[in-house]
Amino acid sequence: MALVGPGACFRGGAAVNPVRYVDVASSAGISFQHDNAASPEKYLIETMGSGCGWIDYDQNGLLDLYLVNGASTRLYTPKHALRSAFYRNNGDGTFTDVTIKAGVAAEGLFGMGVAVGDYDNDGFPDLLVLGYERSILYHNNGDGTFTDVTNRAGVGNVGKWGSSAAWFDYDNDGLLDLVIANYVDWSPERNFWCGDKGPGLRSYCHPDVYHGEPPTLYHNNGDGTFTDVSKRSGVGSKPGNGLGVVTFDYDNDGWQDIFIANDHMP
């Protein structure tokens, strides 16, 4: 008989060895530090970000690591250019920074999240980086490098605060489509004052201060381009403070469904 309780798992008569984790980032060669571009203005975007994803980009059977970073703002200029980081798995417990070599720095993008999927079925997983006001789609060239194909593909999610995304085949045509969870309608020009009115007492606003954004659904056309079908599909009919998205067939009817987790609302 197996008994399950909070934080532990017991099997009658068996010795229990607790699972322990050790921070090996430094010894593995991962030196990335996320910068949220914090400023006295308490921009709402400073409270979000730092997504990451695993991707076997060179198809050698080892998972490589992509880490999303922030970007400079009108009131914050970092000492060095902020860029996301891409680490290749060496297979010996260490990683090598190949960000520049691979061409996936996403410099200038205030990054939020990342989604991995082979949208053109060429056998090499591609990389979508979500961010504030836009997103970037990197096509895997199969030679260790990526190409920014955002404009050609038509998946820039321009003007939206994309927080999370999922690749899935919603129409069962064998091609990966894309759904993006969007957060709220915020901009530096609409950075409301929240908290006490005294000097130095400004606080980050609650997300309810701003209007939520509906999700974005892109249909894969099969030729390297996508069409925004958010309204036509009904996915874009209801706004929400989207932070996470997963797809699954909850009723086993053979068609993928979408679940979006919203901040402070259903």
C-alpha positions in Angstrom: 0.0 0.0 0.0 1.3 3.4 -0.9 0.4 6.5 1.1 0.8 10.0 -0.3 1.0 13.1 2.0 2.1 16.7 1.8 5.7 16.8 0.6 6.4 13.1 1.0 5.7 9.7 -0.4 5.7 6.6 1.7 5.7 2.9 0.9 5.1 0.5 3.8 8.3 -0.9 5.3 10.6 0.9 2.8 13.2 3.3 3.9 12.5 6.9 2.8 15.3 9.0 1.3 14.2 12.6 0.7 14.8 14.0 -2.7 17.4 16.7 -2.7 18.3 19.3 -5.3 21.7 21.1 -5.7 22.2 24.4 -7.4 24.7 23.5 -10.2 24.2 26.6 -12.4 27.6 28.0 -11.8 29.5 24.7 -12.3 27.4 24.0 -15.4 28.5 27.3 -16.9 25.2 29.1 -16.8 25.9 32.7 -15.7 22.8 34.3 -17.0 21.2 37.0 -14.8 17.7 38.4 -15.5 17.4 42.2 -15.5 13.8 43.5 -15.1 14.9 47.1 -15.8 13.5 48.3 -12.5 12.9 52.1 -12.3 11.4 54.6 -9.9 8.3 54.8 -12.2 7.3 51.3 -11.2 6.5 50.2 -14.7 4.2 47.2 -14.6 6.3 45.2 -17.1 9.0 45.2 -14.4 7.0 42.7 -12.4 6.9 40.1 -15.2 9.3 38.1 -17.3 12.2 35.7 -17.1 10.6 32.8 -18.9 12.7 29.9 -20.0 12.5 26.8 -22.2 14.3 23.6 -23.1 14.9 22.8 -26.8 17.1 20.2 -28.5 17.9 22.6 -31.3 20.7 20.5 -32.9 18.9 17.2 -32.6 21.8 15.5 -30.7 19.5 14.1 -28.0 20.5 16.6 -25.4 18.3 19.4 -24.2 19.6 23.0 -24.6 18.4 26.0 -22.6 16.9 29.3 -23.6 16.6 32.1 -21.0 14.5 35.2 -21.6 15.7 38.7 -20.5 14.3 42.2 -20.2 15.2 45.3 -22.1 16.1 49.0 -21.5 13.2 51.4 -20.9 12.8 55.2 -21.1 14.1 55.6 -17.5 16.5 52.7 -17.4 19.6 52.2 -19.5 21.7 49.2 -18.4 25.5 49.3 -18.3 25.5 46.7 -21.1 23.0 45.7 -23.7 20.4 43.3 -22.4 19.9 40.1 -24.4 18.4 36.7 -23.8 20.7 33.8 -23.4 21.0 30.4 -25.3 23.1 27.6 -23.8 24.1 24.5 -25.7 24.3 21.3 -23.8 27.8 19.8 -24.0 26.7 16.4 -22.7 29.0 16.4 -19.8 27.0 18.4 -17.3 28.1 21.7 -18.7 26.7 24.3 -21.2 28.2 26.7 -23.7 26.8 30.1 -24.4 25.9 30.1 -28.1 23.5 33.1 -28.1 25.3 35.2 -30.6 26.5 32.3 -32.8 22.9 31.0 -33.0 21.4 34.4 -33.6 18.8 34.4 -30.9 19.7 37.3 -28.6 16.3 39.0 -28.9 18.1 42.2 -28.0 15.6 45.1 -27.5 12.7 42.8 -26.7 11.3 43.0 -23.2 11.0 39.3 -23.1 8.3 37.4 -21.1 8.2 33.8 -22.2 9.2 31.2 -24.8 7.5 28.4 -26.8 9.2 25.6 -28.7 7.7 23.9 -31.8 8.6 22.7 -35.3 6.1 24.8 -37.2 7.4 23.8 -40.7 7.9 20.1 -40.0 11.5 20.1 -41.1 12.6 18.1 -38.1 14.2 21.0 -36.3 12.4 22.8 -33.5 11.8 26.5 -33.8 11.8 29.2 -31.1 9.1 31.8 -30.3 10.1 34.5 -27.8 7.1 36.3 -26.3 7.4 39.9 -25.1 5.9 43.3 -24.5 4.4 44.9 -27.6 5.8 42.2 -29.9 7.1 38.7 -30.2 9.9 37.1 -32.3 9.8 33.8 -34.2 13.2 32.3 -34.9 13.3 29.6 -37.6 15.8 26.8 -36.9 18.1 26.5 -40.0 19.3 23.1 -38.9 23.0 24.2 -38.9 23.2 25.6 -35.4 21.8 29.0 -36.4 18.3 30.6 -36.4 16.7 33.3 -38.6 14.2 35.9 -37.5 11.2 35.2 -39.7 8.6 37.1 -37.6 7.6 39.6 -40.3 7.3 37.0 -43.1 5.5 34.5 -40.8 3.1 37.2 -39.6 3.2 36.2 -35.9 4.6 39.4 -34.4 1.6 39.9 -32.0 2.3 43.6 -32.5 1.0 45.9 -29.8 0.2 43.1 -27.4 1.8 42.0 -24.2 2.4 38.4 -24.9 3.1 36.4 -21.7 2.9 32.8 -22.7 2.2 30.6 -25.8 1.6 27.1 -27.0 2.1 25.3 -30.3 -0.7 22.9 -31.1 -2.6 21.6 -34.1 -6.1 22.9 -33.6 -7.6 21.8 -36.9 -5.8 18.4 -37.3 -4.1 19.3 -40.6 -0.7 18.2 -39.4 0.7 21.7 -38.9 1.4 23.4 -35.7 -0.8 26.5 -35.0 0.0 29.0 -32.3 -2.0 30.5 -29.4 -0.7 33.4 -27.4 -1.9 34.4 -24.0 -1.9 38.2 -23.7 -1.7 40.1 -20.4 -3.1 43.7 -20.0 -3.4 46.9 -22.1 -0.6 48.8 -20.5 1.9 51.4 -21.8 4.4 53.8 -20.3 2.0 56.6 -21.2 -0.6 54.9 -19.1 1.5 54.0 -16.2 -0.9 55.1 -13.5 0.2 56.2 -10.0 -0.6 53.6 -7.4 0.1 53.5 -3.7 0.5 56.5 -1.4 1.0 60.0 -2.8 4.0 60.8 -0.7 7.4 61.1 -2.3 9.2 57.8 -2.9 6.1 55.8 -2.0 5.0 54.8 -5.5 3.9 51.2 -5.8 3.3 48.8 -8.7 -0.3 48.9 -9.8 -2.6 45.9 -9.4 -3.4 44.4 -12.8 -7.1 45.1 -12.3 -6.3 48.8 -12.9 -5.8 47.9 -16.6 -8.1 46.3 -19.1 -7.3 42.7 -19.9 -6.3 41.5 -23.4 -7.9 38.6 -25.4 -5.7 35.8 -26.6 -4.3 35.6 -30.1 -4.7 32.5 -32.3 -2.6 32.1 -35.5 -3.5 29.4 -38.1 -0.5 27.8 -39.8 -1.0 28.2 -43.6 1.7 25.6 -44.4 3.9 27.9 -46.4 5.8 29.5 -43.6 3.1 32.1 -43.0 0.3 32.3 -40.4 -3.2 34.0 -40.4 -4.7 35.7 -37.3 -7.9 33.8 -36.7 -8.6 35.1 -33.2 -11.9 36.7 -33.9 -13.2 34.1 -36.4 -12.4 31.2 -34.1 -13.9 32.8 -31.1 -10.7 32.6 -29.1 -10.3 36.4 -29.2 -13.8 37.1 -28.0 -13.1 37.3 -24.3 -10.4 39.5 -22.7 -8.4 38.4 -19.7 -5.2 38.9 -17.8 -3.5 35.9 -19.5 -0.4 34.5 -17.9 -0.3 30.9 -18.9 -1.7 28.7 -21.6 -1.9 24.9 -22.2 -3.7 22.9 -24.9 -5.2 19.4 -24.4 -8.2 17.4 -25.5 -10.3 17.6 -22.4 -13.4 15.8 -23.7 -11.6 13.2 -25.9 -13.4 14.2 -29.1 -10.1 14.3 -31.1 -9.8 18.1 -31.1 -7.4 20.1 -29.1 -8.9 22.6 -26.6 -7.3 25.6 -24.9 -7.0 26.5 -21.2 -5.7 30.0 -20.3 -4.8 30.9 -16.7 -5.6 34.6 -16.0 -4.1 36.8 -13.3 -6.7 37.5 -10.6 -9.7 36.5 -12.7 -11.2 33.2 -14.1 
